[in-house]
């Protein structure tokens, strides 16, 4: 059966050569994953498939011919997530609840982080929910810009969103902040590999401890970061001060998404909206993408991971 699913997947991905190379590497390491991948890619719109190929093209540059290593890291990462899901559905909570715990188990463990980071890069291409928020950012956040903008991203990771922002002819300045100097060095190396020629200011900042920002931005992105924080409301309140009155913020948070380093649980879109609005934002757009393209209502009822993208603006009248 896995051979049939793999064959169908290859037909589906034939128009997407970079994505197909990544899928082939994963199938070589994990043949039984074909059914999952077929559901994930089969549920995507043409626009999502196009943005997936864009992400895959960038990811292959970052892999630099080491697709097999990244595929093994992806399978290992999925194994870790499966253990976390078992705990979550049994206990109704994330296993860890403090940053210190996550740091001890994950961030300070070099071998663990190496495989985890490799796996997360491939998840941007292979998981429907991650591909969905990436397409939302590309087509309904960046593409909505109609004037030159100053860009700030918190926790840029592999730098794929900074890379897209840099490609925009309207991006006037680019900044990326992270609490980890090591992570920022890796982001900088990734951006160089991707050929980003616009200057990107990489700054070590802990926004849970930072004072008022010294400048403001037109577009702020915080994607898959809040679930790693003990006090996401503090981070959002800081970013409200960093956003210009006419600016927008893109917030991406997974609901019911147990992972080794997720410590803040958001269960419903209503909870997330309330969290964002309490920080002084007005939600203008909310989109949800469930694992494997499942129906949102069913995924929420079963507490299956749903990536939620929000576009928000300052709630006060000073934006006009």
C-alpha positions as CSV (number, residue, x, y, z in Angstrom):
1,X,0.0,0.0,0.0
2,X,2.8,2.4,0.8
3,X,4.2,1.8,-2.7
4,X,0.9,2.9,-4.2
5,X,0.7,6.0,-2.0
6,X,4.3,6.9,-2.9
7,X,3.6,6.5,-6.6
8,X,0.5,8.7,-6.3
9,X,2.5,11.3,-4.4
10,X,5.2,11.4,-7.1
11,X,2.5,12.1,-9.7
12,X,1.1,14.9,-7.6
13,X,4.4,16.5,-7.0
14,X,5.8,16.1,-10.5
15,X,5.2,19.8,-11.3
16,X,7.1,20.8,-8.1
17,X,10.6,19.5,-8.7
18,X,12.2,20.9,-5.5
19,X,9.4,19.7,-3.3
20,X,9.6,16.3,-5.0
21,X,13.3,16.0,-4.1
22,X,12.6,16.6,-0.5
23,X,9.6,14.1,-0.5
24,X,11.8,11.5,-2.1
25,X,14.5,11.9,0.6
26,X,11.9,11.4,3.3
27,X,10.4,8.4,1.6
28,X,13.8,6.8,1.4
29,X,14.2,7.3,5.2
30,X,10.6,6.5,6.0
31,X,8.6,4.6,3.3
32,X,5.5,4.3,5.5
33,X,5.2,8.1,5.7
34,X,3.8,8.1,2.1
35,X,0.2,8.0,3.1
36,X,0.6,11.0,5.4
37,X,2.4,13.0,2.8
38,X,-0.2,12.2,0.1
39,X,-3.0,13.6,2.4
40,X,-0.9,16.6,3.3
41,X,-0.1,17.6,-0.3
42,X,-3.5,16.4,-1.8
43,X,-5.4,18.9,0.4
44,X,-3.4,22.0,-0.8
45,X,-4.8,24.6,-3.1
46,X,-2.8,25.7,-6.2
47,X,-1.6,28.8,-4.3
48,X,-0.4,26.7,-1.4
49,X,1.4,24.3,-3.7
50,X,3.1,27.2,-5.4
51,X,4.3,28.7,-2.0
52,X,5.4,25.2,-1.0
53,X,7.7,25.0,-4.0
54,X,9.1,28.4,-3.1
55,X,9.8,27.2,0.5
56,X,11.3,24.0,-0.8
57,X,13.6,25.8,-3.2
58,X,14.9,27.9,-0.3
59,X,15.1,24.8,2.0
60,X,17.2,22.9,-0.5
61,X,19.7,25.7,-0.6
62,X,19.9,25.4,3.2
63,X,20.3,21.6,3.0
64,X,23.3,22.0,0.6
65,X,23.0,18.4,-0.6
66,X,22.4,16.9,2.8
67,X,18.8,15.9,2.1
68,X,19.3,12.4,3.6
69,X,20.5,13.9,6.9
70,X,17.5,16.3,7.1
71,X,15.1,13.5,6.3
72,X,16.5,11.4,9.2
73,X,16.1,14.5,11.4
74,X,12.5,14.9,10.3
75,X,11.6,11.3,11.1
76,X,13.3,11.6,14.5
77,X,11.5,14.9,15.2
78,X,8.1,13.2,14.4
79,X,8.9,10.4,16.8
80,X,9.5,13.0,19.6
81,X,6.3,14.8,18.7
82,X,4.4,11.5,18.9
83,X,5.5,11.0,22.5
84,X,4.4,14.5,23.3
85,X,1.0,13.9,21.7
86,X,0.4,10.8,23.8
87,X,1.1,12.7,26.9
88,X,-1.1,15.7,25.8
89,X,-4.1,13.6,25.0
90,X,-3.7,11.6,28.3
91,X,-3.1,14.6,30.6
92,X,-4.8,17.4,28.7
93,X,-1.7,19.7,29.0
94,X,1.8,20.2,27.7
95,X,4.4,18.1,29.4
96,X,6.7,21.2,30.2
97,X,5.5,24.5,31.6
98,X,8.6,26.6,32.1
99,X,11.3,27.9,29.9
100,X,14.0,26.5,32.2
101,X,12.6,23.0,31.6
102,X,12.6,23.5,27.9
103,X,16.1,24.9,28.0
104,X,17.4,22.0,30.0
105,X,15.8,19.3,27.8
106,X,16.0,20.9,24.4
107,X,17.8,24.2,23.8
108,X,21.0,23.4,25.8
109,X,21.2,19.9,24.2
110,X,23.3,20.4,21.1
111,X,22.7,16.9,19.6
112,X,19.0,17.2,20.3
113,X,18.7,20.6,18.8
114,X,20.6,19.7,15.6
115,X,18.2,17.0,14.7
116,X,15.2,19.0,15.9
117,X,16.1,22.0,13.8
118,X,16.7,19.8,10.7
119,X,13.3,18.2,11.2
120,X,11.5,21.5,11.7
121,X,12.9,22.9,8.4
122,X,11.3,20.0,6.5
123,X,8.0,20.5,8.4
124,X,7.7,23.8,6.6
125,X,7.3,22.0,3.4
126,X,5.7,18.7,4.4
127,X,3.1,19.7,7.0
128,X,-0.2,21.1,5.6
129,X,-0.6,23.5,8.6
130,X,2.9,24.9,8.3
131,X,2.5,25.3,4.5
132,X,-0.8,27.0,5.1
133,X,0.5,29.8,7.3
134,X,3.5,30.3,5.0
135,X,1.2,30.8,2.1
136,X,-1.0,33.2,4.1
137,X,2.1,35.2,5.0
138,X,3.3,35.3,1.4
139,X,0.0,36.1,-0.3
140,X,-2.2,37.9,2.2
141,X,0.4,39.7,4.5
142,X,3.4,40.6,2.4
143,X,1.5,40.9,-0.8
144,X,-1.0,43.3,0.9
145,X,1.7,45.9,1.5
146,X,1.1,48.9,-0.7
147,X,3.9,51.2,0.6
148,X,7.5,50.9,1.7
149,X,7.7,49.2,5.1
150,X,10.1,48.6,7.9
151,X,10.0,44.9,8.9
152,X,10.7,43.2,12.3
153,X,10.5,39.5,13.0
154,X,10.8,37.9,16.4
155,X,12.4,34.4,16.4
156,X,13.3,34.1,12.7
157,X,14.6,30.6,12.9
158,X,15.7,29.4,9.4
159,X,14.9,32.8,8.0
160,X,12.4,31.8,5.4
161,X,10.0,34.7,6.2
162,X,12.8,37.2,6.4
163,X,13.9,35.9,3.1
164,X,10.4,36.5,1.6
165,X,10.3,40.0,3.1
166,X,13.7,40.8,1.6
167,X,12.4,39.8,-1.8
168,X,9.7,42.4,-1.6
169,X,10.6,45.6,-3.4
170,X,8.7,47.5,-0.8
171,X,10.8,46.3,2.2
172,X,12.8,49.4,3.3
173,X,14.5,47.9,6.3
174,X,14.7,44.4,7.9
175,X,15.4,43.4,11.5
176,X,15.3,40.1,13.2
177,X,15.4,39.6,17.0
178,X,16.0,36.5,19.1
179,X,17.0,35.9,22.7
180,X,19.7,33.5,21.5
181,X,22.9,34.7,20.0
182,X,23.5,31.2,18.6
183,X,20.2,31.2,16.9
184,X,20.9,34.6,15.4
185,X,24.2,33.4,14.0
186,X,22.4,30.5,12.4
187,X,19.8,32.8,10.9
188,X,22.5,35.1,9.5
189,X,24.2,32.1,7.9
190,X,21.0,30.9,6.4
191,X,20.2,34.3,5.0
192,X,23.6,34.5,3.4
193,X,23.1,31.0,1.9
194,X,19.8,32.2,0.5
195,X,21.4,35.1,-1.2
196,X,19.7,37.9,0.8
197,X,21.5,41.0,-0.3
198,X,19.5,43.6,1.7
199,X,21.0,44.4,5.1
200,X,19.2,42.6,7.9
201,X,19.8,43.8,11.5
202,X,20.2,40.7,13.7
203,X,19.8,41.7,17.4
204,X,19.9,39.7,20.6
205,X,16.7,40.8,22.5
206,X,14.6,39.1,25.1
207,X,11.3,40.8,24.6
208,X,10.0,39.5,27.9
209,X,12.6,41.6,29.7
210,X,13.1,44.5,27.2
211,X,12.1,48.0,27.9
212,X,10.2,50.2,25.5
213,X,11.5,49.8,21.9
214,X,13.6,52.6,20.5
215,X,11.8,52.7,17.2
216,X,8.6,51.4,15.5
217,X,7.9,49.1,12.5
218,X,5.3,48.9,9.8
219,X,5.1,45.1,9.7
220,X,6.0,42.8,12.7
221,X,6.0,39.0,12.5
222,X,6.0,36.6,15.4
223,X,5.5,33.1,14.1
224,X,5.5,30.0,16.2
225,X,7.1,31.8,19.2
226,X,4.4,32.6,21.7
227,X,3.8,29.0,22.6
228,X,7.5,28.8,23.7
229,X,7.0,31.7,26.3
230,X,5.8,31.6,29.8
231,X,4.3,35.1,29.4
232,X,3.1,35.6,25.8
233,X,1.0,38.5,26.9
234,X,4.1,40.4,27.9
235,X,5.7,39.8,24.5
236,X,2.5,41.0,22.7
237,X,2.3,44.2,24.9
238,X,5.9,45.0,24.0
239,X,5.2,44.5,20.3
240,X,2.2,46.7,20.5
241,X,4.6,49.5,21.4
242,X,6.9,48.6,18.6
243,X,4.2,48.7,15.9
244,X,3.5,52.0,14.1
245,X,-0.1,53.3,14.4
246,X,-0.7,52.4,10.8
247,X,1.2,49.1,11.0
248,X,0.2,45.4,11.0
249,X,1.4,42.4,13.0
250,X,1.3,38.8,11.8
251,X,0.9,36.3,14.6
252,X,1.1,32.5,14.1
253,X,0.3,30.3,17.0
254,X,-0.5,26.5,16.9
255,X,-3.5,25.4,18.9
256,X,-3.3,22.1,20.8
257,X,0.2,21.4,19.4
258,X,2.3,19.4,21.9
259,X,6.0,19.6,21.1
260,X,9.1,19.1,23.2
261,X,9.6,22.8,23.8
262,X,6.0,24.1,23.8
263,X,5.1,25.4,27.2
264,X,2.1,27.7,26.7
265,X,-1.1,26.0,25.6
266,X,-3.8,27.8,23.6
267,X,-6.7,25.5,22.9
268,X,-9.2,27.6,20.8
269,X,-9.1,30.5,18.3
270,X,-11.3,32.5,20.8
271,X,-8.5,32.1,23.5
272,X,-5.9,33.3,21.0
273,X,-8.0,36.2,19.8
274,X,-8.6,37.3,23.5
275,X,-4.9,37.1,24.2
276,X,-4.1,39.3,21.2
277,X,-6.8,41.8,21.8
278,X,-5.9,42.2,25.5
279,X,-2.5,43.4,24.3
280,X,-4.1,46.3,22.5
281,X,-4.6,44.9,19.0
282,X,-7.6,44.5,16.8
283,X,-7.8,41.3,14.8
284,X,-8.6,41.9,11.2
285,X,-8.0,38.5,9.8
286,X,-7.8,34.9,11.2
287,X,-7.1,31.8,9.2
288,X,-6.7,28.2,10.5
289,X,-5.0,25.2,9.0
290,X,-5.3,21.8,10.5
291,X,-2.9,18.9,10.2
292,X,-3.3,17.1,6.9
293,X,-5.9,19.5,5.8
294,X,-8.5,18.1,8.2
295,X,-11.8,20.0,8.8
296,X,-11.2,22.7,11.4
297,X,-14.3,21.9,13.5
298,X,-13.2,18.3,13.8
299,X,-9.6,19.1,14.5
300,X,-10.6,21.5,17.3
301,X,-13.0,19.0,18.8
302,X,-10.4,16.3,18.8
303,X,-7.7,18.7,20.0
304,X,-5.6,18.0,16.9
305,X,-2.9,20.6,16.0
306,X,-4.3,23.7,14.1
307,X,-2.0,26.5,13.0
308,X,-3.7,29.8,13.4
309,X,-2.5,32.9,11.5
310,X,-3.7,36.3,12.7
311,X,-3.3,39.7,11.1
312,X,-3.9,42.5,13.6
313,X,-3.6,46.3,13.8
314,X,-3.4,48.7,16.8
315,X,-6.9,48.8,18.4
316,X,-6.7,52.5,19.4
317,X,-7.8,55.3,17.1
318,X,-4.2,56.6,16.8
319,X,-3.8,54.5,13.7
320,X,-6.0,56.9,11.7
